[in-house]
């Protein structure tokens, strides 16, 4: 697997960076069921991140989505 180094320093990833990460994950081939499960989970997390970025672009901030998810989880 190729190591992709994205240093964000608290700054949101750009759409091309997210696309590159997604491409790297999708093009990685694993033999074990465990690793394939981890790959699917990583794609799911990346999808959620992309949705949060879209929400931030629409509303001008991530905080409402973060708090909504936080309280929905009962925290």
C-alpha positions in Angstrom: 0.0 0.0 0.0 1.2 3.4 -0.9 1.5 5.8 2.1 -0.3 9.1 1.4 0.9 11.9 3.7 -1.8 14.6 4.1 -0.8 17.0 6.8 -3.8 19.2 7.6 -2.9 21.0 10.8 -6.5 21.5 11.7 -7.5 22.6 8.2 -10.1 20.7 6.2 -8.9 18.6 3.4 -9.7 19.8 -0.1 -11.9 17.9 -2.6 -8.9 16.8 -4.6 -7.2 15.5 -1.4 -10.3 13.6 -0.4 -10.6 12.1 -4.0 -6.9 11.0 -3.8 -7.4 9.3 -0.5 -10.5 7.6 -1.7 -8.6 6.4 -4.8 -5.8 5.1 -2.8 -8.2 3.2 -0.5 -10.2 1.8 -3.4 -7.2 0.7 -5.3 -5.6 -1.2 -2.4 -6.2 -4.9 -2.6 -6.3 -7.0 0.5 -6.5 -10.8 0.9 -8.0 -11.1 4.4 -11.6 -10.5 5.3 -10.4 -8.3 8.2 -8.4 -6.0 6.0 -11.3 -5.8 3.5 -13.6 -4.9 6.4 -11.2 -2.2 7.5 -11.1 -0.9 3.9 -14.9 -0.6 3.8 -14.9 1.1 7.2 -12.3 3.6 6.0 -14.4 4.4 2.9 -17.5 4.9 5.1 -15.6 7.3 7.4 -14.3 9.2 4.3 -17.8 9.4 3.0 -19.0 10.9 6.3 -16.1 13.4 6.2 -17.1 14.4 2.6 -20.7 15.0 3.8 -19.5 17.2 6.6 -17.4 19.2 4.2 -20.4 19.6 1.9 -22.5 20.7 4.9 -19.8 23.2 5.9 -19.7 24.7 2.4 -23.5 25.1 2.5 -23.7 26.6 6.0 -20.3 28.1 6.6 -19.3 25.9 9.4 -18.9 22.3 10.7 -20.0 23.0 14.3 -23.8 22.4 13.8 -23.2 18.9 12.3 -20.7 18.0 15.0 -23.0 19.0 17.8 -26.0 17.3 16.2 -24.0 14.0 15.9 -22.7 14.5 19.5 -26.1 14.9 21.0 -27.7 12.2 18.8 -25.2 9.8 20.3 -26.4 10.6 23.8 -23.1 12.3 24.9 
